Amino acid sequence: MTNVVVVDDHRGLSPDLHAVLGTEPGLQVVGRAEGGDEAIALVERTVPDVAVVCVRSSDLSGMGIGIALRTLFPGLRILAILTSEGENERRLLPDLAAHGVISQTAGPAAVIVGLGVVAEGGTFLDQLVADPPTSPELAGEAGGR
């Protein structure tokens, strides 16, 4: 069983993500946090395998939370979900040093695949993050790699 925490400081993504992850065999969402202090306390209390951290270009606090979690809990695997494809996010991804990065637009199936890869010790870079489409019509057709 893979234990997962979801960190989303704007609560816009986590209810849907929590519901999707909660139905996936082999995954157990052990908690949800909205901010950095809450995320740190949650990880200390629940000792998850993976933290799913939502990162926005308009407010990069999710990036800071991810960096803090990586620093304080070196064994914790991090899967970052980018809620927009802003250039600031891609430029700062090396600082986060996440084990996986997925665009929110990739959909639930990509999150499940990426989470599985990250939980098993691998790395996952969603195709929409690595090579963003130039037209909105193509965005729904891209997947993970």
C-alpha positions in Angstrom: 0.0 0.0 0.0 1.3 3.4 -1.0 0.5 6.2 1.5 -0.1 9.6 0.0 -0.6 13.1 1.3 -2.0 15.9 -0.9 -0.8 19.4 -0.4 -2.8 22.1 -2.1 -2.8 25.6 -0.6 -5.8 26.8 -2.6 -8.1 23.8 -2.2 -9.1 24.0 -5.8 -7.5 20.7 -6.9 -7.3 18.5 -3.8 -10.9 17.5 -3.4 -11.0 16.0 -6.9 -7.6 14.5 -6.6 -8.4 13.1 -3.2 -11.5 11.4 -4.7 -9.6 9.9 -7.6 -6.7 8.7 -5.5 -9.1 7.2 -2.9 -10.6 4.8 -5.5 -7.3 3.5 -6.8 -6.2 0.1 -5.5 -2.9 0.1 -3.7 -3.1 3.9 -2.8 -4.3 5.3 0.5 -4.7 9.1 1.0 -3.6 9.6 4.6 -4.2 13.3 4.7 -4.5 16.7 3.0 -2.8 19.9 3.9 -3.4 23.5 2.8 -0.2 25.2 3.9 3.5 24.6 4.7 3.3 24.2 8.5 0.3 21.9 8.1 2.1 19.9 5.4 5.1 19.4 7.6 3.1 18.3 10.6 1.0 16.0 8.4 4.1 14.3 7.0 5.7 14.0 10.4 2.5 12.4 11.8 1.5 10.1 8.8 5.0 9.2 7.3 3.7 8.9 3.7 5.5 7.4 0.8 4.6 10.2 -1.6 3.5 13.9 -1.2 1.5 15.2 -4.1 2.2 19.0 -4.1 0.2 21.4 -6.3 2.2 24.3 -7.7 0.8 27.4 -9.3 2.6 30.0 -11.4 0.5 32.9 -9.9 1.5 31.9 -6.3 4.6 29.8 -6.0 4.0 28.9 -2.3 3.5 25.3 -3.4 7.0 25.3 -4.8 8.3 26.5 -1.4 6.3 23.8 0.4 7.8 21.1 -1.9 11.3 22.3 -1.3 10.8 22.3 2.5 9.4 18.8 2.4 12.3 17.6 0.4 14.8 19.2 2.8 13.1 18.0 6.0 12.1 14.5 4.8 14.8 13.3 2.3 13.1 9.9 1.9 9.8 11.4 0.9 9.0 11.2 -2.8 7.4 14.3 -4.3 5.0 14.5 -7.2 4.4 18.1 -8.3 1.2 19.0 -10.2 1.5 22.2 -12.2 -1.9 24.0 -12.3 -0.8 26.1 -15.2 1.9 25.9 -17.8 3.6 29.2 -16.8 7.3 29.7 -17.8 8.1 30.5 -14.2 7.1 27.0 -13.1 9.3 25.2 -15.6 12.2 27.5 -14.9 12.0 26.7 -11.2 11.5 23.0 -11.4 15.1 22.1 -10.8 14.9 23.9 -7.5 12.0 21.8 -6.4 13.8 18.6 -7.4 10.6 16.7 -7.5 10.6 13.0 -8.5 7.7 13.6 -10.8 6.0 16.6 -12.5 2.6 16.5 -14.1 0.4 19.2 -15.7 -3.0 19.5 -14.2 -4.4 19.3 -17.7 -3.0 15.8 -18.1 -5.9 14.3 -16.3 -6.4 11.7 -13.5 -5.0 8.8 -15.5 -1.6 10.5 -15.8 -1.6 11.4 -12.1 -2.2 7.8 -11.2 0.6 6.6 -13.6 3.0 9.3 -12.4 2.3 8.5 -8.8 2.9 4.8 -9.3 6.3 5.5 -11.0 7.4 8.0 -8.3 6.2 5.6 -5.5 8.3 2.8 -7.0 11.4 5.0 -7.0 11.4 6.3 -10.5 11.0 9.7 -12.1 8.1 10.9 -14.2 7.9 14.0 -16.4 4.5 14.5 -18.0 4.7 15.2 -21.8 2.6 18.4 -21.3 5.3 19.8 -19.0 8.3 18.6 -21.0 6.9 19.7 -24.4 3.8 21.8 -24.0 1.4 21.9 -27.0 1.2 25.1 -29.0 -2.6 24.8 -29.4 -5.3 24.1 -26.8 -6.7 21.4 -29.0 -3.6 19.3 -28.6 -3.5 19.6 -24.8 -6.0 16.9 -24.3 -4.1 14.5 -26.5 -0.8 14.5 -24.7 0.2 12.0 -22.0 3.1 11.0 -19.8 6.5 9.8 -20.7 
